[in-house]
Each structure stands twice: as structure tokens, then as C-alpha cells.
Amino acid sequence: FQSRYDNLRNLLEVCETVLKGNSRAEELLPSQSGFFFGGTEYDEWYFKDLQHTRDKINELLSKPDFDKFDFQYQSSW
């Protein structure tokens, strides 16, 4: 069983790896086709979203009362 903190740290590490070496995006964080509005290319939008994810995870992990938070994932597609 991994803690929320560990899960976010692992995701952060993967995000950082892909941002440092864009060629690893398809291997480590593949895009998914399906019923949604957006491309599946590894383009500037993909990497901007990944940077946003990294920034939000860093923000969450830096909170001194991190353990008091519950997290939920929500998407619009």
C-alpha cells in the first residue's frame, strides 16, 4: 500500500523524467484516444499540461499540513 504522498511523488518523478527527455513521453505517460476533445500528439499542449501537473503536485507536496487533505481526480471528458 502506497501513501498519497508516495503516489504523488512517483507521478512527479515520471513527469520530471518526461519533461527532461520528451522522447520518453509515449513510453512513460502515453496519450489515450477516445471520446474527448483534444489531440493525442506529443505536442506543445501535451507538455504544457504536463508542466501544469508538475507545478500542482509540487504545490500540494509543499503544504505543511499535507496529511490533512483528501484528494480527488476529476476530468471533463
Buried (B, 14 or more C-beta within 10 A) or exposed (E): EEEEEEEBBEBBEBBBBBBEEEEBBEEEBEBEEEEEEEEEEBEEEBBEEBEEBBEEBEEBEEEEEEEEEEEEEEEEE
